[in-house]
Amino acid sequence: MPKYLVSANYSAGAGVKGLLADGGTKRVEAVKRLVESVGGKLEAFYFAFGDTDAFVIIDVPDSVTGAAISLTVNASGLASCNAIQLLTAAEIDRAAKMSPAYDAPGPSA
C-alpha cells in the first residue's frame, strides 16, 4: 500500500476551536476512523507547532484513496492538508534501474 506523509493545518477559526474543545485524542481517533473507512491504516499522528499543526503518516490502498481523503479533509473547511507519497529505499532502487526516454528542453549538447 502506498504510504503518505500528510501535513495538516487547522483553520484559524472553527478548526482550532474544535481542537481546543475536543482535544487531541479525539482528533487522532477521528482521523483513524477516516483512514480506516477507506481501507487504510493510520501509522502515526503528531501534533506540532510552527508552520504546520499536524503530521500524519497513513497507508492507503492506492493514490485515488489518498486523493479522496485529501479532498474530504480540505472540503470540510476546518483543516487543509497536503499529502506527499513516501517511497522506501527498495522502491527508489527499482526506480533508479529504470531507463525512461526523455528529451530535455533546451539546446542539445
N, C-alpha and C positions, 0 to 999 in steps of 0.2 A: 504494500500500500504506500502511496506517496506520503511523505512527511512534510508538514508545513510549519514554518515559524510565522506566527501571526502577531503583529504588533497592533495594539488597540488603544484608542483614546476615547474617554467618555466626553459627551457634550458638556459644555460649561454649565448648563442649567440642570435639566431634568436627569441627565445621565449621572452626574456627580451626586445630586441629591438622592437618587435611588441607591447608589452605592453606599452613601452615608447612612441611609435608613435601613438597608437590608444587611449591610456588612459584606466582607469579602468572601466568607464561606458560602453564603447563599449564591453569590455571583459565580463562584467556581462550580457549584452544583448545577446552576442553570446552563453554563457553557458545556459541562459534561453531558447534560441531557440533550442539548442541541446537537453536539457532535455524534453522540450515540444514536440519535434518532435517524441519522442517515448512514448508519453502519460504520462509523468511525470510532476512534479511541482518543481520549484526552490523555496525553502523556505528561504534560507539565503545565502549570499555570502560575505565573509570578506577577505580583503587582510591583510597580516601580514608580519612582517619582523623577521628574525631569520632563523631557520631551514626549515620552511615551508612558501611558498609565498602566499597561499590562503587556506581558509577553506570554504567548501561549504556544505550545507545541502539540500538534494533532497529527494523527494518522487517519487518512480517509481513503475510500476505495479508488478514487480517481480525481482528475482535475475538475471535472464537471461538478462533483460533490463539493470540492473545495470552493468553487465559484458560488455554488448555491449557499453555502454557509456565509461567505463574504457578502453576498447580495442581501441575505436575510438580516445580518447584523447592521449593515450600512443603511438598509431601508427603514430600520427602526427609528433612526434619527437620534437615538440616545447614545450611540457609540459609532465610531468609524474604525475600520480595520484594514490592514494591508497584509496580504499573505505572500510569503516567499517560499517556494518549493525548496526543500533541503535535499541534498544528494549525499550518499555515502561515498567513502573512498573507492569502493569497488565499482560504483556507478561511474565515477569520474575516470577510473581506469578503462572501463568499457568505452566511454565517450572518446578518450584520448586515442584509442585504437581505430576509431572510425576515420574515414577519409572523405568528407563531404566535398563535392565540387563547388568551387566558389571563385568568381572573378571579382577581385577587389576593385572598388571605384578608383578613379584617378589614372594618371599616366602609368603605362607599363614600364617595368624596369629594363 
